[in-house]
Amino acid sequence: MSLRIVVPLVATVLLSGALIGSGFISERSSRRMLRRELETRLLVEARGLALTSSTALIDRFPELVLQPIVQDLLDGRDDLAFAAVLDHQGVVRGHPDSRRIGQGWKVPAGLHPIVGSVPLKDREQLLGDPRELIAVAPVRHASGQYLGTAIVVMRRGYLDAALEDARRRMLLLFAGVLAAAATLTVLLMSRMLHPIKALRDGLERIGRGELGTRIAVAGRGEISLLADTVNAMSESLREAQRETIERERLASELSLARRMQASLLPSTGREAGPFVLRGAHRAAAEVGGDYYDIVPMPDGRIALAMADVAGKGLAGCLHMSMLSALLHALRAAYDSPSRLLQTLEANLLRSLPRSSFVTMFFGVLDPATGRVVHASAGHLPTLVWRAASKSVEWHRSRAVPLGALRNGALAKMLTDESLTLGPGDLLLQLTDGFNEAVDAREEQFGLERVEAVVRSSASRGPDGVLAALLLAVDRWSPAGAPADDQTALVVWHSGASTPSTSAPPLKLVTTSPRATAPRAPLPDAREPALELLARAERDGSHLALGTPLAELDALRAWLARDVRLTGIDPERTRLIESAVYEACANIMEHGYAGRPAGRLDVYWLPSGNAEHVTKCCFVLRDDGDAFDPNTHAGADLGEPTVRRRGRGLGLEMIRRIVQKLEYHARTRAGNLTLLYFDPAAPIRRATEGTT
C-alpha cells in the first residue's frame, strides 16, 4: 500500500483511539459534574421554597400564600415534577393541586438517600429512585424555630436528557477534531511524500541505465539527504561504468597487441649448416615492444634481429610491426648492418613519436664460415661463449638507439663489427627484461648473472642455455608475470654440418584431475607400471612436452599452476618440483640427445584429498634411448672434485628427495620413470627397481 494511505490511516486510528479514550474519561467526568450541578440546583430550589414559606406558615391561613408560591415555582419548569410545603405536623399547606391541601404527606416508598454528592444541612435530605429526584429542606422561623418542610421533586428523565445532550455535543466535538486531524495528516503527508515521487522516478531511470540522472529535492530533510546520496551513488556507478569500459577497451587492445606481437615473432627455430638458432620470448603482464627474428637471406645467409621498442601496449606493437615490415623489405638491399639500421631509422622517424625510440641489434650469419657481421643501435651488448677457452666475450656498441637523436648522429656512431663462431661457440643476444628483472629487494638480475648462467649451461646447447636462463630469472624474481618482456636469441655452432631446417613448433597440452572426487590410494610396488600409467592417464594431471630444453619453462609453469601440493610445507614442495624438473631435463638431454622431434609426457597422480595430499607419484613416459639407473654409480658429494665439476648430480639429487624411484625401460608404452613422494617421510637415499 502507498504511504499516502498507510500513514494517514495509522494516524487516524491512533488519534481515534486517543480521542475515544479521552472522551470516555471526559464523559464520565461530565456526567458526574452535571449530576452534581442538577442535584445542587434542586436543593437550592428546595431551600428557596423553604425560605419563602417561612413567613406564610405562621399565618392563620398559610394556604392562601403558599398555593401561588408553589404554582409560580412549577410554571414553565419541565424539569420539576412536583413541589409542596408541609407544616411541622406533615400536613400539606402549599401544593399546586388545591385538593391536596390539608392532607398528610409521606415520603414514597422506594426512595433512597443520595449520599456524598452535595453537602446537606440539618434536616435536609436528597432522595432518589429510578424516576425521580427529591430535595427536602426545613422551613425555619427567623428565630430558628422549625416550622415545616419544603419539598421539590425533579424528574429523572430531565437529568438523563441533559446528560445525553452533553454526550452528544462531546461526540460532535470529537468527530470534528478527528476529521480535522485526519485531513491535516493527509495534506501534510502528501506534501512530505511529494519528493518521493521524484526520487522513485530518478531511481527507475538509473535502473534503466541512465546513470547521468540527477534527482533534485528541495530542502535539507531526510528525503533530500537521501536524494543527495542517490546522486552520489549514480555518479560513482557512472564512473565505475567508464572505468569498466576503459578496462575492456584496454583488455581488447592488450589482446590485439599480444596477437600482433605473436604474429611477428618466429614460430620455430632454425638449423643452418652446423649452426642451431633458437629464440625464446616471454610476454610481460603488459605487452611490451620486444622483437626478434631469424630471417633467411637469398644467398643462404641468415639475418639475425633483436629490438626493443620504447613504449608498451598497442602503440609499441604498431611500431614493432612497422619495424618488422621494414626489416623484411630491406634486409637483402644492404650488405652492411649499420647502413640497414640507418635506413630503418630514416623510415621510422616518419611515424615514431619524439618521445619514443628503438634499441636494435642486427647481424648476418654466414653458416659456411661462421662469420657474423653485426651492428647495434643502443641495444644490450652481445655475449659470445668460446668453447675452446671456456671464456665469455662481451661485444658492446657506443651507438644511440634509433630515433633517440634526430640530427644524423646515428650514422656517425654506427659501425659494422664482425666475429667468427667456432665449434661449440655460442652467441646470445637478449632484451633488458632479463638483466633488469628484480628480486624482492629490488636488486636487478644483471648481466653478470646472465654470464654466469651461460658459463654453466653453454655445453647443453641453445635449448639448455635458454631453459637455464629462464629458470634463473624465475628463481630471482617474485612469482607472477614479468614486469617487462623477456626475449633472447641464441646462435650455437654445434660442430656438425646439418641441412638447413626449421624445428617444428611445440604444442603444450595440459589436463587437470577431477578436483572434487576423492582420490584412491596409490598402488603398492607390486602393481604393474603399465596399470599405474593407465590410472594416471585416467585420473591424473597431464602435461605434454617437446624435447628441447626450452620446454622446461612450460614444466615449471605447469607445476606451479596444476600440481597443487596442498598440506605440504613450501620447502618440501620446492624439493619435489626440483626432482621432477631434473628428471625431465635428464630425459631431454640424454634420452633424446638433442633430437627436437621427441615427446615427453608427465603425469601427476596424488592420493589423499583436495585439502591434504598425503602421497603422490609422478609418471614420466618417453620414447628416447633407454637408461638403466643400476649402471649409474652414486656421486660422492663429499669429494671436492665432484662438487667442482657440477655434473652428474641430477640423479643423486633425485635419489635423495624421492621415497621410491622406478625406471621401466622399453615397455609397450615406452620408457616409464616413476617418482614416488611421501611428504611425511624424511629425505633419504631411495631404492630403485627396473624391469
SVG drawing of the C-alpha trace seen along z (x, -y; Angstrom):
<svg xmlns="http://www.w3.org/2000/svg" viewBox="-60 -36 151 93">
<polyline fill="none" stroke="black" stroke-width="0.4" points="0.0,0.0 1.1,-3.6 2.5,-5.7 -0.1,-8.3 -2.8,-5.9 -1.0,-4.0 0.4,-6.9 -2.9,-8.9 -4.8,-5.7 -2.4,-4.9 -2.5,-8.4 -6.4,-8.4 -6.6,-5.1 -4.2,-6.4 -5.9,-9.7 -9.3,-8.0 -8.1,-5.7 -6.7,-8.7 -10.0,-10.7 -12.2,-7.7 -10.1,-7.1 -10.1,-10.8 -13.8,-11.1 -14.7,-8.2 -12.9,-9.7 -14.3,-13.2 -17.8,-11.8 -17.7,-10.1 -16.4,-13.3 -19.0,-15.4 -21.9,-13.2 -20.6,-13.3 -20.3,-17.1 -23.7,-17.6 -25.4,-15.3 -23.9,-17.2 -24.9,-20.5 -28.5,-19.4 -28.7,-18.0 -27.3,-21.2 -29.7,-23.3 -32.6,-21.1 -31.5,-21.5 -31.2,-25.3 -34.8,-25.3 -35.9,-23.5 -34.1,-25.9 -35.5,-28.9 -39.0,-27.5 -38.4,-26.9 -37.2,-30.5 -40.1,-31.9 -42.6,-29.8 -41.3,-30.6 -43.4,-33.8 -46.5,-32.2 -46.6,-29.1 -47.1,-31.4 -50.1,-33.0 -53.6,-31.8 -54.3,-30.8 -51.0,-29.8 -52.6,-28.1 -53.6,-31.4 -49.9,-32.5 -48.2,-29.1 -50.5,-28.0 -49.4,-30.8 -45.7,-30.4 -45.7,-26.7 -47.6,-27.3 -45.2,-30.0 -42.2,-27.7 -43.6,-24.9 -44.8,-27.1 -42.7,-26.7 -40.4,-24.2 -40.3,-20.9 -37.6,-19.7 -39.7,-19.9 -42.4,-17.3 -43.8,-18.4 -43.3,-20.9 -45.1,-21.2 -44.8,-22.9 -45.7,-20.9 -46.2,-22.3 -44.4,-20.9 -47.1,-18.2 -46.6,-17.0 -49.8,-18.4 -49.7,-19.9 -50.1,-23.7 -48.9,-24.5 -49.5,-22.4 -50.2,-23.0 -53.3,-20.9 -55.6,-22.6 -57.4,-19.4 -54.3,-18.1 -54.1,-20.9 -54.8,-19.8 -53.8,-16.2 -50.9,-14.5 -47.8,-13.6 -45.4,-10.8 -42.1,-10.0 -43.0,-7.5 -41.6,-4.0 -38.5,-3.0 -36.7,-6.3 -33.1,-6.1 -30.8,-8.8 -28.2,-10.2 -25.1,-10.4 -21.9,-12.4 -23.0,-14.2 -23.9,-17.6 -23.2,-18.8 -26.5,-18.8 -27.6,-20.9 -29.7,-19.9 -33.0,-18.2 -32.0,-18.4 -32.4,-15.3 -31.6,-14.3 -33.6,-11.2 -34.0,-9.4 -35.3,-6.5 -35.1,-5.5 -37.9,-8.0 -37.5,-11.0 -35.0,-13.0 -36.4,-14.7 -34.9,-17.5 -36.2,-18.2 -35.3,-21.4 -36.6,-22.5 -38.7,-25.7 -37.5,-27.7 -38.5,-31.0 -36.1,-33.8 -35.5,-32.7 -34.5,-29.2 -37.8,-27.5 -38.7,-24.6 -41.9,-25.4 -42.2,-22.7 -40.7,-21.2 -40.3,-22.3 -40.2,-19.6 -39.1,-19.9 -39.2,-16.9 -37.2,-16.7 -37.9,-14.2 -35.0,-11.7 -35.8,-11.9 -34.7,-15.5 -31.4,-14.5 -30.8,-11.7 -31.7,-14.0 -29.3,-16.7 -26.5,-14.0 -27.3,-12.6 -27.2,-16.1 -23.8,-16.7 -22.6,-13.4 -23.9,-14.3 -22.1,-17.6 -18.9,-16.0 -19.1,-13.3 -19.7,-16.0 -16.7,-17.9 -14.5,-14.7 -15.7,-13.9 -14.9,-17.4 -11.4,-17.2 -10.8,-13.8 -11.9,-14.9 -9.7,-17.9 -6.8,-15.9 -7.2,-13.3 -7.5,-15.9 -4.4,-17.7 -2.5,-14.5 -3.4,-13.6 -2.3,-17.1 0.9,-17.0 1.8,-13.5 1.0,-14.5 3.4,-17.4 6.1,-15.4 5.8,-12.5 5.7,-14.6 9.6,-14.4 9.5,-10.6 7.8,-10.5 10.8,-12.4 13.1,-10.1 11.3,-7.0 11.3,-8.3 15.0,-9.0 15.8,-5.6 13.8,-4.0 15.8,-5.9 19.0,-4.9 17.9,-1.3 17.4,-1.6 21.0,-2.6 20.6,-6.4 23.4,-6.9 23.6,-10.7 20.2,-11.2 20.2,-13.9 17.4,-13.9 16.6,-17.4 14.8,-17.6 14.5,-21.0 15.2,-21.4 17.6,-19.7 15.3,-16.9 15.9,-13.2 14.5,-12.7 16.7,-15.5 19.7,-13.8 18.6,-10.5 18.4,-12.1 22.0,-13.5 23.1,-10.0 21.4,-8.5 23.0,-11.2 26.5,-10.4 25.8,-6.7 24.7,-7.3 27.9,-9.3 30.0,-6.5 28.2,-4.0 28.8,-6.1 32.5,-6.5 32.7,-2.7 31.0,-2.1 33.5,-4.4 36.4,-2.5 34.9,0.8 34.5,-0.3 38.1,-1.6 39.3,1.7 37.5,3.7 39.0,1.4 42.5,1.8 41.9,5.6 40.8,5.7 43.8,3.6 46.1,5.8 44.7,8.9 45.2,7.4 48.7,6.3 49.5,9.8 48.2,11.3 50.2,8.8 53.3,9.5 52.9,13.2 52.4,13.0 55.6,11.0 57.8,13.4 59.2,16.6 57.2,19.7 60.2,22.0 63.9,22.2 66.3,22.9 69.3,25.1 71.7,23.9 74.8,25.9 76.5,26.5 74.5,23.7 71.4,24.1 69.4,20.9 66.8,20.7 64.8,17.9 62.6,17.5 60.0,14.9 58.0,14.5 55.4,11.8 55.1,9.4 51.8,8.6 51.6,5.6 52.5,6.1 55.9,4.6 57.7,3.9 60.3,6.7 61.0,8.2 63.4,10.8 63.6,12.5 65.5,15.2 65.3,14.4 66.9,16.5 68.6,14.4 68.5,15.2 72.2,16.0 71.9,18.6 73.0,16.3 70.8,15.8 69.7,12.4 69.5,12.0 67.4,9.2 66.7,8.2 64.9,5.0 63.1,3.3 60.6,0.6 60.2,-2.0 56.6,-2.0 54.0,0.7 50.6,1.7 49.1,1.3 51.3,-1.7 54.5,0.3 53.2,3.2 52.4,0.9 55.9,-0.4 57.3,3.1 55.0,4.1 56.4,1.3 60.0,2.3 59.3,5.9 57.8,4.9 60.7,2.6 63.3,5.2 61.8,7.9 61.6,5.4 65.2,4.0 67.1,7.0 68.6,8.0 69.1,4.5 72.1,3.7 75.2,5.7 76.1,3.5 74.1,4.0 74.9,0.4 73.6,-1.0 70.4,1.0 69.9,-0.4 70.4,-3.9 67.8,-3.3 65.4,-1.8 65.7,-4.9 65.1,-7.2 61.9,-5.3 60.7,-5.0 61.2,-8.7 58.2,-9.5 55.8,-7.9 57.8,-7.4 56.9,-9.9 59.7,-12.1 59.3,-10.5 59.9,-7.0 62.9,-5.2 64.1,-1.7 67.2,0.2 68.2,2.8 70.8,5.4 71.1,6.6 73.6,9.2 74.1,11.5 75.4,15.0 77.3,16.9 76.8,20.6 79.6,21.6 82.3,19.6 80.7,18.9 81.3,15.2 78.7,12.8 78.7,9.2 76.6,7.1 75.8,3.6 73.9,2.4 71.9,-0.8 71.9,-1.2 71.0,2.4 72.4,4.6 75.9,6.0 76.2,9.3 77.5,12.2 79.8,14.8 80.8,18.0 84.1,19.5 84.0,23.3 87.7,23.8 88.8,21.3 85.7,21.6 85.6,17.8 83.0,15.1 83.3,12.1 81.0,9.0 80.7,7.0 79.4,3.6 78.2,0.7 78.5,-3.0 75.7,-4.0 72.4,-5.5 69.0,-3.9 67.0,-4.5 65.1,-7.8 66.9,-8.9 68.8,-11.7 67.2,-13.1 70.2,-15.1 72.0,-12.4 74.2,-11.4 73.4,-7.7 75.3,-7.5 78.4,-8.8 78.2,-6.3 77.3,-3.1 80.0,-0.7 79.9,2.8 81.7,5.3 82.4,9.0 83.1,12.1 83.5,15.7 81.9,18.6 83.9,21.9 82.7,25.3 80.9,25.2 80.8,21.4 77.6,19.7 76.2,16.2 73.5,14.8 71.5,11.6 68.7,10.6 66.5,7.7 66.6,5.9 63.7,7.9 66.3,10.4 69.1,8.3 66.6,5.7 64.4,8.3 64.4,7.5 64.1,9.6 62.1,8.8 64.8,6.3 64.6,4.5 68.1,5.7 68.5,6.3 69.5,9.7 72.3,8.0 74.5,9.0 77.0,10.7 74.4,13.3 73.5,13.7 77.1,14.5 77.2,17.0 74.2,18.8 75.7,19.1 79.0,20.4 77.2,23.1 74.8,24.2 76.6,23.5 77.6,27.1 73.9,28.1 73.4,26.2 70.9,23.3 67.9,25.0 69.8,25.7 71.0,22.1 67.5,20.7 65.9,23.0 68.6,22.2 68.3,18.5 64.5,18.5 64.8,20.7 67.4,18.5 65.3,15.3 62.2,17.1 64.0,18.0 65.4,14.5 62.1,12.6 58.9,12.9 56.2,15.1 53.9,13.8 54.3,12.4 57.5,10.4 57.4,6.6 58.9,6.4 59.1,8.7 61.9,11.2 63.3,12.1 66.5,14.0 68.2,15.3 70.9,17.9 73.2,19.0 75.2,22.1 77.9,23.8 77.2,27.5 80.4,28.7 78.4,30.9 77.1,30.0 73.3,30.4 70.9,29.3 69.1,26.1 65.8,26.9 63.2,25.4 62.3,27.0 58.6,27.8 56.6,25.8 55.9,27.5 52.3,27.7 51.6,27.7 48.7,29.9 47.5,30.0 44.7,31.7 43.7,31.5 42.4,34.2 38.9,34.2 39.4,31.9 36.2,32.7 36.3,36.5 38.2,38.4 41.4,39.8 42.1,43.5 45.2,44.7 48.4,45.1 49.3,48.7 52.0,50.6 55.2,51.6 53.7,54.8 51.2,53.1 52.4,53.2 53.8,50.0 51.5,50.0 48.5,50.2 49.8,47.2 50.2,45.4 46.6,46.2 45.4,44.8 47.5,41.7 46.0,41.2 42.5,41.6 42.7,39.7 45.9,37.6 47.0,34.2 48.9,34.4 51.5,32.2 52.8,33.0 56.3,31.5 58.6,31.4 62.2,32.4 64.1,29.1 65.3,28.0 63.5,24.7 60.3,26.7 61.2,27.0 59.9,23.5 56.4,24.9 57.0,27.7 57.8,25.1 54.6,23.2 52.5,26.5 54.0,27.5 53.1,24.1 49.6,24.0 48.1,27.5 50.1,29.5 48.5,28.5 50.7,30.0 48.3,28.8 49.2,29.6 52.9,29.9 55.4,27.3 56.9,25.0 60.5,26.3 59.4,29.9 57.3,28.6 60.3,26.9 62.4,30.1 59.7,32.2 59.4,29.7 63.2,29.7 63.4,33.5 60.7,33.7 62.4,30.9 65.8,32.6 64.3,36.0 62.7,34.3 65.9,32.4 67.9,35.7 65.4,37.4 65.6,34.5 69.4,34.2 70.4,37.8 67.4,39.8 66.8,37.7 70.4,36.4 69.3,33.1 66.7,34.5 64.0,31.8 61.1,34.0 60.6,36.2 57.8,36.1 57.8,36.4 54.5,37.0 54.4,36.0 51.6,37.2 50.8,36.3 48.8,38.8 48.1,37.7 46.4,39.5 44.5,38.1 42.0,35.3 41.9,31.8 42.7,30.3 45.6,32.5 47.8,34.6 49.3,37.5 51.4,39.1 51.9,38.5 53.5,40.1 54.9,38.6 54.9,40.8 57.2,39.8 56.8,41.5 59.3,41.0 60.4,42.8 64.1,41.8 67.1,44.0 66.7,46.4 68.6,45.8 69.5,48.3 69.9,46.5 71.7,49.5 74.6,48.8 75.0,45.3 77.1,45.2 76.0,42.7 78.0,39.5 80.1,38.9 79.1,35.4 82.0,35.3 84.5,35.4 85.7,31.9 86.3,32.7 82.7,33.9 81.4,30.6 83.7,28.6 82.7,30.5 79.0,29.8 77.8,32.5 76.2,35.9 74.5,34.7 70.9,34.8 70.2,38.5 71.8,38.2 69.6,35.3 66.5,37.2 67.5,40.3 67.8,38.2 64.4,36.4 62.1,39.2 61.0,42.1 61.0,44.6 62.4,44.4 61.5,46.9 62.6,47.0 60.9,49.4 62.6,49.4 61.1,50.3 57.6,51.2 54.9,51.3 54.0,47.7 57.7,46.5 60.2,45.8 58.5,45.2 60.1,43.3 58.1,43.4 58.9,40.9 57.1,41.6 57.0,38.9 55.8,39.2 55.8,35.7 55.8,37.2 59.0,39.2 62.5,37.8 64.7,37.1 66.9,40.2 68.6,42.4 65.9,44.1 65.8,47.7 65.3,48.5 63.7,51.2 63.9,51.9 62.0,54.2"/>
</svg>
